[in-house]
Amino acid sequence: MEFTWLSRWQPQLLGILRIVVGLLFMEHGLSKFFGFPVPFPMHPLPPLLIAAGVIELVGGFLIAIGLFTRIAAFLASGEMAVAFWTQHFPRGGFWPLANKGEAAVLFCFIFLYLAAAGAGAWGIDSAREKSAPIR
């Protein structure tokens, strides 16, 4: 059985992916700065984690609402690559299962895809593109 019928839902499924991943990413920044939904174990935060928290909170929000999606996702992808190599790799080597870096790898590549694909359905970027004057 082929699933080509799903292709007609591609913009909506991309929009759902963007919203869910953006909210999950934003949760990491909320944890660092506000202790919500769970407190972050390290305080005060060192400068690198403050920068990461800003990218997670602001970038996650922008990605979730679909505003400046491509640039926010590109920056978030880069942050997750840095997180993998600086935080996870030294704690368990290359394999994400061993170093507990699966989330960092998944976020990295999902955000890289969003940087290439754009917001999909229900994003502010999509609405802005539709209302832009034709050139």
C-alpha positions as CSV (number, residue, x, y, z in Angstrom):
1,M,0.0,0.0,0.0
2,E,1.4,3.4,-1.0
3,F,1.0,6.4,1.1
4,T,1.1,9.0,-1.7
5,W,-2.3,10.2,-0.5
6,L,-0.5,11.8,2.5
7,S,1.4,14.2,0.2
8,R,-1.7,16.3,-0.2
9,W,-1.4,17.0,3.6
10,Q,2.3,17.9,3.4
11,P,1.9,21.7,4.3
12,Q,-0.4,20.9,7.3
13,L,1.9,18.1,8.6
14,L,4.9,20.3,8.2
15,G,3.0,23.0,10.2
16,I,2.2,20.5,12.9
17,L,5.8,19.3,13.1
18,R,7.0,23.0,13.3
19,I,4.5,23.8,16.1
20,V,5.3,20.7,18.2
21,V,9.0,20.9,17.8
22,G,9.0,24.7,18.5
23,L,7.0,24.2,21.7
24,L,9.3,21.4,22.8
25,F,12.4,23.5,22.2
26,M,10.9,26.5,23.9
27,E,10.3,24.3,27.0
28,H,14.1,24.0,27.4
29,G,14.5,27.8,27.6
30,L,11.6,28.1,30.0
31,S,13.2,25.5,32.2
32,K,16.5,27.4,32.2
33,F,15.1,30.8,33.0
34,F,11.8,30.2,34.9
35,G,12.0,26.6,36.2
36,F,9.0,25.6,34.2
37,P,7.8,22.9,33.7
38,V,10.8,21.5,35.7
39,P,13.6,23.4,37.4
40,F,16.9,23.5,35.6
41,P,19.6,22.0,37.9
42,M,22.3,24.6,37.5
43,H,22.0,28.1,38.8
44,P,23.4,30.7,38.3
45,L,23.6,29.9,34.6
46,P,27.0,30.2,32.9
47,P,27.1,32.5,29.9
48,L,27.0,29.6,27.4
49,L,23.7,28.3,28.9
50,I,22.2,31.8,29.0
51,A,22.9,32.1,25.3
52,A,21.4,28.6,24.7
53,G,18.4,29.5,26.8
54,V,17.7,32.6,24.8
55,I,18.0,30.7,21.5
56,E,15.6,28.0,22.9
57,L,13.1,30.4,24.3
58,V,13.0,33.0,21.6
59,G,13.8,30.6,18.7
60,G,11.3,28.0,19.9
61,F,8.6,30.6,20.1
62,L,9.4,32.0,16.7
63,I,9.4,28.5,15.2
64,A,6.2,27.6,16.9
65,I,4.3,30.6,15.5
66,G,6.1,30.3,12.2
67,L,7.7,33.8,12.2
68,F,11.2,34.1,10.7
69,T,11.1,30.3,10.7
70,R,14.0,29.7,8.4
71,I,16.5,31.8,10.3
72,A,15.3,30.8,13.7
73,A,15.4,27.1,12.8
74,F,18.9,27.5,11.3
75,L,20.2,29.1,14.5
76,A,18.5,26.5,16.6
77,S,20.0,23.7,14.5
78,G,23.5,25.2,15.0
79,E,22.9,25.4,18.8
80,M,21.9,21.8,18.9
81,A,25.1,20.8,16.9
82,V,27.2,22.8,19.4
83,A,25.3,21.1,22.3
84,F,26.0,17.7,20.9
85,W,29.7,18.2,20.4
86,T,30.4,20.2,23.6
87,Q,28.0,18.6,26.1
88,H,27.1,15.1,24.9
89,F,30.2,13.9,23.0
90,P,32.6,14.4,25.9
91,R,30.3,12.4,28.2
92,G,30.0,9.3,26.2
93,G,31.7,9.4,22.8
94,F,30.1,9.6,19.4
95,W,27.0,7.4,19.8
96,P,24.0,9.4,20.8
97,L,22.5,6.4,22.7
98,A,25.7,6.3,24.8
99,N,26.0,10.0,25.4
100,K,22.3,10.8,25.9
101,G,22.4,13.2,22.9
102,E,19.5,11.7,20.9
103,A,17.3,14.8,21.5
104,A,20.1,17.2,20.4
105,V,20.7,15.2,17.2
106,L,17.0,15.0,16.4
107,F,16.4,18.7,17.1
108,C,19.5,19.6,15.0
109,F,18.3,17.8,11.9
110,I,14.6,18.7,12.3
111,F,15.5,22.4,12.6
112,L,17.9,22.0,9.6
113,Y,14.9,20.6,7.6
114,L,12.7,23.5,8.7
115,A,15.3,26.0,7.7
116,A,15.2,24.5,4.2
117,A,11.4,23.8,4.0
118,G,10.0,26.8,5.7
119,A,7.0,27.2,8.0
120,G,4.4,25.1,6.2
121,A,0.7,25.7,7.0
122,W,-0.5,28.0,9.7
123,G,2.7,30.0,10.1
124,I,3.0,33.8,10.1
125,D,5.6,33.5,7.4
126,S,3.1,31.8,5.1
127,A,0.6,34.5,5.6
128,R,3.2,37.2,5.0
129,E,4.3,35.5,1.8
130,K,0.7,35.4,0.5
131,S,0.1,39.1,1.2
132,A,3.4,40.3,-0.2
133,P,3.2,42.3,-3.4
134,I,3.9,40.4,-6.6
135,R,7.2,41.4,-8.2
